[in-house]
Amino acid sequence: MTQAELAARSGVATPEISKIESGARAAGLVTLEKLARGLQVEPWELLRATPSGQPPAPTDPEQRLAALMAGQPEDVKQRALLVLTALVTPLR
């Protein structure tokens, strides 16, 4: 699939896809979700691929969460924290 085809399927601009693919830019959560939808895969599947020779994503869940949140805008971090809190808080 070309970058232009992925852009059309995902709604992510071709120049942004190019920067992500070359490693010049990291993809945020929303962008990862869009790209995954365009590729018809789950977002986490994009995190384990390392065709550029970069080290694989950490396997420890806490390290994976930290890596995923690194560089994200504060509002994304806050939303992720709300979701995680809801997941780990027992129902009363």
C-alpha positions in Angstrom: 0.0 0.0 0.0 1.3 3.4 -0.9 1.4 6.4 1.5 -1.2 8.1 -0.6 -3.5 5.0 -0.3 -3.0 4.9 3.4 -3.7 8.6 3.7 -7.0 8.2 1.8 -8.0 5.2 3.9 -7.0 6.7 7.3 -7.5 10.4 7.0 -3.9 11.1 8.0 -2.1 13.4 5.6 0.5 11.9 3.3 3.4 14.2 4.6 2.5 13.2 8.2 2.6 9.5 7.2 6.0 10.0 5.5 7.4 11.7 8.7 6.1 8.9 10.9 7.5 6.2 8.6 10.9 7.8 8.4 11.1 8.2 12.2 11.2 12.0 11.9 8.0 12.2 13.9 6.2 10.0 16.5 2.6 9.2 16.0 0.2 10.2 18.7 -2.7 8.1 20.0 -5.3 9.5 17.7 -3.0 9.2 14.6 -2.2 5.6 15.6 -5.9 4.8 15.8 -6.5 6.3 12.4 -3.6 4.5 10.8 -4.7 1.2 12.3 -8.2 1.7 11.0 -6.8 2.5 7.5 -4.6 -0.7 7.7 -7.4 -2.7 9.2 -5.4 -3.8 12.2 -5.5 -3.1 15.9 -3.5 0.0 17.1 -1.2 -2.2 19.3 -0.1 -4.1 16.2 1.5 -1.0 14.9 3.6 -0.7 18.0 5.3 -4.1 17.8 6.5 -3.7 14.2 10.1 -2.5 13.9 11.0 -2.4 10.1 13.2 0.6 10.6 15.6 -1.3 12.9 14.4 0.6 16.0 14.3 -1.3 19.2 11.1 -3.2 19.7 8.5 -1.8 22.0 9.0 -2.6 25.6 7.3 -5.8 26.8 6.7 -4.8 30.4 3.2 -3.3 30.6 4.4 -0.3 32.7 7.2 0.5 30.3 4.8 0.1 27.3 2.4 2.6 28.9 5.2 5.0 29.6 6.5 4.7 26.0 3.0 5.2 24.6 2.5 8.3 26.7 5.9 9.9 26.0 5.5 13.0 24.0 1.7 13.0 24.1 -0.1 16.3 24.7 -1.3 16.9 28.2 -4.9 16.5 27.3 -4.3 13.1 25.8 -2.4 12.1 28.9 -5.3 13.2 31.1 -7.9 11.3 29.0 -5.7 8.2 29.2 -5.4 8.5 32.9 -9.2 8.8 33.3 -9.7 5.6 31.3 -7.0 3.7 33.2 -8.4 4.9 36.5 -11.8 3.6 35.5 -10.4 0.3 34.5 -8.5 -0.3 37.8 -11.0 1.2 40.2 -13.3 -1.5 41.7 -17.0 -1.0 41.4 -18.8 -0.2 44.6 
